[in-house]
């Protein structure tokens, strides 16, 4: 996705792409429309979730796991996201419900080493 696109347009496009594949994506916290940072909560529909944050790494945008690259208890994921919103109310939180843990946003996911 083009880095020059406003955040809200980029998110809208990704929601449409996932919807075509029957995967629900919901904006649970709307941030700054032009440049808010993005957190993804990938709900695995089994009481656990991944939480990723989009960051810039040199000349590309990538996704990093916030607390762990293993699934978190969903309550722990929600608590973490609430604390991030308290710190930065301009961020976006997008929840994806997908048992396979997929997301439709551009950028590779960096694994913990």
C-alpha positions in Angstrom: 0.0 0.0 0.0 1.2 3.5 -0.8 2.8 5.3 2.2 1.3 8.5 0.9 -2.2 7.4 1.4 -4.0 8.7 4.5 -4.4 6.1 7.1 -8.2 6.0 6.9 -8.2 5.3 3.1 -5.6 2.5 3.5 -7.6 0.9 6.2 -10.8 1.1 4.2 -9.2 -0.6 1.2 -7.9 -3.4 3.4 -11.3 -3.9 4.9 -12.9 -4.2 1.5 -10.2 -6.8 0.4 -10.8 -9.0 3.4 -14.6 -8.6 3.1 -14.5 -10.1 -0.4 -12.9 -13.2 1.2 -15.6 -13.3 3.9 -13.3 -12.3 6.8 -14.7 -9.7 9.2 -12.5 -6.7 10.0 -13.7 -4.0 12.4 -12.3 -0.7 13.4 -12.4 -0.8 17.2 -10.7 2.5 17.7 -10.6 5.2 15.1 -7.4 7.3 15.2 -6.1 10.2 13.2 -7.4 10.0 9.7 -4.3 11.1 8.0 -1.4 9.6 9.9 -2.4 7.6 12.9 -0.3 4.5 13.7 -2.0 1.1 13.3 -2.4 -1.8 15.6 -3.9 -5.1 14.5 -5.6 -7.4 16.8 -5.9 -10.7 15.0 -8.6 -12.7 16.9 -8.0 -16.4 16.4 -11.6 -17.1 17.6 -10.3 -19.5 20.3 -9.9 -17.0 23.2 -6.5 -15.8 21.9 -5.2 -13.1 19.6 -2.0 -11.7 18.1 -1.4 -8.0 18.4 0.8 -6.3 15.8 2.0 -2.8 15.4 3.0 -1.2 12.1 6.4 0.4 12.2 8.9 1.9 9.7 12.1 -0.1 9.2 14.5 1.8 7.0 12.5 2.4 3.8 9.6 0.0 4.4 6.7 -0.5 6.7 6.7 -3.8 8.6 4.6 -5.4 11.3 6.0 -6.4 14.7 4.4 -8.5 17.4 3.9 -6.2 20.4 4.2 -8.5 23.4 4.9 -12.0 22.0 4.8 -13.7 18.7 2.8 -16.5 20.3 -1.0 -15.9 20.7 -2.0 -13.9 23.8 -5.0 -14.4 25.9 -7.6 -12.1 24.4 -8.2 -10.2 27.6 -4.4 -9.5 27.8 -4.4 -8.3 24.2 -7.4 -6.0 24.9 -5.7 -4.6 28.1 -2.5 -3.9 26.1 -4.4 -2.1 23.4 -6.3 0.0 25.9 -3.0 1.1 27.5 -1.7 2.1 24.0 -4.9 4.1 23.3 -4.5 5.9 26.7 -0.9 6.8 25.6 -1.7 7.7 22.0 -5.4 8.4 21.3 -4.6 9.0 17.6 -3.7 5.4 16.9 -6.0 3.0 15.1 -7.0 -0.5 16.4 -8.3 -2.9 13.7 -9.7 -6.3 14.8 -9.6 -9.1 12.3 -11.4 -12.4 13.1 -9.6 -15.1 11.3 -8.7 -18.6 12.7 -5.7 -18.8 10.4 -4.2 -15.5 11.7 -4.2 -13.8 8.4 -4.2 -10.0 7.8 -4.6 -8.1 4.5 -2.3 -5.2 5.2 0.9 -4.7 3.2 4.2 -5.4 4.9 6.0 -8.4 6.2 5.8 -9.6 9.8 9.0 -9.6 11.7 9.5 -12.6 14.0 11.1 -12.4 17.4 14.5 -14.0 17.5 
